[in-house]
Amino acid sequence: MFILRRIDSTGVEVNTMLDVYYTLILKDDHRDVFDEATKLWEKETIDRVYGIVCVEDEDLIMPLYLGSFYYIMTDEGKTFANISKKKKKKTTKPFGVKG
């Protein structure tokens, strides 16, 4: 059994029982699948979401909002996966390289 733990920008924690399996779809990695799953959503909602978690044969779709932290937990309370939006690393050029 898996649990989705969300900690929002105010520090409120919400735990939702998922099931024995879930599907994680990140907008940047699988845009076509994300677009199909969210085609009936408002644009304002889609703009605030970086991915979705689907459970129950994809009948239940849970949005992953920017600014919140998300963890997949085991039923024993251990972290199985951190699915929070990763910040992009700044790329710097090596010393002496121009352009």
C-alpha positions in Angstrom: 0.0 0.0 0.0 1.3 3.5 -0.9 0.5 6.9 0.5 0.9 10.2 -1.2 2.2 12.8 1.2 1.8 16.5 0.2 3.3 19.3 2.2 2.0 22.6 0.8 3.7 26.0 0.9 2.1 26.9 4.2 3.4 23.7 5.8 0.0 21.8 5.9 0.5 18.1 5.4 -2.0 15.9 3.7 -1.7 12.1 3.4 -3.8 10.2 0.8 -4.0 6.4 0.6 -3.2 5.5 -3.0 -3.3 1.7 -3.5 -0.9 -1.1 -4.2 0.2 0.7 -7.3 0.2 4.2 -8.8 1.3 5.9 -12.1 3.4 9.0 -12.0 3.2 11.2 -15.1 5.5 14.3 -15.2 4.5 17.0 -17.6 8.1 17.7 -18.8 8.8 14.0 -19.4 5.6 12.7 -21.0 3.7 15.7 -22.3 1.5 13.8 -24.7 0.2 11.4 -21.9 -0.1 14.4 -19.5 -2.1 16.4 -22.0 -4.5 13.5 -22.7 -5.1 12.8 -19.0 -5.8 16.5 -18.2 -7.6 17.6 -21.4 -10.7 18.5 -19.5 -8.9 20.7 -16.9 -8.8 24.5 -16.8 -5.7 26.1 -18.3 -5.1 27.9 -15.0 -4.9 24.6 -13.1 -2.6 23.0 -15.7 -0.2 25.9 -15.5 0.1 25.3 -11.7 0.8 21.6 -12.1 4.0 19.8 -12.9 2.7 16.3 -12.9 -0.1 13.9 -11.9 -0.5 10.7 -9.9 -3.1 8.2 -11.2 -4.6 5.4 -9.2 -7.5 3.0 -9.5 -7.0 2.2 -13.2 -6.5 5.9 -13.8 -10.0 6.8 -12.7 -8.6 9.0 -10.0 -6.1 11.7 -11.1 -4.3 13.7 -8.4 -2.5 16.9 -9.5 1.0 17.7 -8.3 1.1 21.5 -7.7 4.2 23.7 -8.1 5.3 25.0 -4.7 4.3 21.8 -2.8 6.5 18.9 -1.8 5.3 15.3 -2.5 6.5 12.0 -1.2 5.4 8.5 -1.9 5.3 6.7 1.4 5.0 3.0 2.3 2.3 1.9 4.7 5.0 1.6 7.3 5.7 5.4 7.0 9.0 5.1 5.2 9.8 7.3 2.2 9.6 5.3 -1.0 10.1 8.2 -3.5 10.5 11.9 -3.4 8.4 13.1 -6.4 8.7 16.9 -5.6 9.6 19.1 -8.5 13.3 19.3 -8.8 14.9 22.7 -9.2 17.0 23.1 -12.3 20.7 23.5 -11.7 22.5 26.5 -13.1 25.1 25.6 -15.6 28.3 27.5 -15.5 31.1 27.4 -17.9 34.5 26.3 -16.7 37.0 29.0 -15.8 38.6 30.6 -18.9 35.9 29.4 -21.4 34.3 32.3 -23.2 31.1 32.4 -25.1 
